[in-house]
Amino acid sequence: MAVYVAVLGPADTTADVLETAEAVGRELARRGAVVVTGGRAGVMEAACRGAAEEGGLTVGILPGPDRSDANGYVEVGIPTGMGELRNGLVARAGDAVIAIDGGYGTLSEIGFALRIGRPVVGLNTWEDDAIAVARDPVDAVEQALSLAAAVS
């Protein structure tokens, strides 16, 4: 069974952050992981783009009621109609979580993940003793997959 990794991060961010997210998505797909995001723009779209370009499966858990709101790289769109409350679903859907950059939305997803015992790996994001710090996208993926295996 494939490992699911939720990739978290802001919709509005810098080109460097988007490049990092795309690299994370690519690396996850290369290793056979399913990429789960909030399905919209920014980090979510970049991670999905990277995964899709490597032939990986992408899942978007959308805040609105319409599947067509997903970015063009989401293969499986799940409309929730829950708005930002869907952040808990994104966190729960991953066997591990990689947080990239981010504001309060990302922080809420990190909080949900930690609360339910999901391992969180961070790349230039919120700092907490419970968040494993990664050096780069490859290190983030290696840590996330290793932590997911240790938990299951």
N, C-alpha and C positions, 0 to 999 in steps of 0.2 A: 504494500500500500504506500502511496506517495506521501511525502511529508508536505504539509501545508505551512507556508511562512507568510505571515501578514507583514506587509511593508507599509509603514506609517510615515506621514510627513505632510507638509502644507501644500495647499493648492496654489498659493502665490509665493514664489521663491525665486532664487537666482539661478543663472545658467549653470554654475558650478554644482549646486545642489541637485539640479535635474540630471546632470551628467553622472553624478554619484548614484542616484536612484536608478538610472538606466543600467549602469554597470552592475548594480545589485540584482536587478531583474534578469539580466543576461546570465549572470553566474548561477542564480537559482535555477533557471531553466536548464543550463548545461548539466546541472547535478540532479535533474529530474524532479525538483520540487515544484509544487503548485504555488503560484503567486496570488495572494489575496490582498486586495486593497479596498479603499472606499469607492473606487471606480470612477473618480472624477478627474480633475486636471492636476497639474503640477507634479509632485512626487509620485502620486498614484498613477498618472498617465505615463510618466517616464519609466517607472518600474515595469508596468505592463508592456510598454513598447519594447524594452530590452528583452523581456521574457518572450514576447511574441516573435521577435526577430530571430530568436534561437529555437523556435518551435515549441515553446513551453505553454502550459495551460494557465490562463489568467481568469481570476474571479473578481468581480466588483460588487461589493455590498453597498448599494446605492441609498442615499438619504431620501430620495423622492419616490413617488409611486410609479414612475415611468422608466422602463428598461432602456428606452432610447436616450436617456440622459447619460449613459455610460460613455466613457472615452472610447475612441475607435479601436483600442487594443484589448478591450475586455471581451473575452470569449463567452464567459458565463456571467450575465448580469442578474443580480437579485435585487429587485426594487422592494424597499421596506416601507416607504411612506412615514418613516420615523424621524426624519431630520437628523440632527446631530446625535440623537440617542442611538443611532445605528453604530456608533463608535464601539460600543460594547460587543456588538455582534462581530465586527471586524477583528477585535482583539481575541474573542473566543474562537473564531474560525481558524486561527493559526495555531500550529503545534509549537511555534516559536514566533517571536516578533522582532523585526528590525525597524528601529525608529531612526529616521534621517531628518536632522534639523527639526524644525517645528515650533509651533506656538501652543496655545491652550488646547486646541483640538487634539493635537498629537499627545500632549500631556494627559488628556483624559483617556486616550486609548492606552497609553503606557500604564496609567493607574488601573484601568480595568484589567489589563493583562496581568499585572503584578498581583492584583487582588485575587484572581482565579488561578494563580500559580503558573502562568505562562512565562517562560524565560524571555527576557528582553535584552537585545543587543542594540547599542546606540552608536550612531555615527554623527558626531557633532550635534548632539541633542541635549535634552535635559540630563542633569547629573544626579545620580543617586547610587548608593552602595549596592542596590539591587539590580542595577543596569550594568551589564557587561560592556566595556568600552572596546570598540573595534578601531583598528588603525586605518583600514581601507575597505572597499567593497568586498574583496575576496575574503579578508579576515572576518568581516561581519557575517558572511554566508557560512563560512567554516564554523564559526562559533554557534550560529543559530542552529545549524544542522546537528552539531554535536550536542548542544543543550536539549534539542527536541528529542534526540535519541535517548538521552539520559533520563528524561522525564517519562517517556512512554514505556 
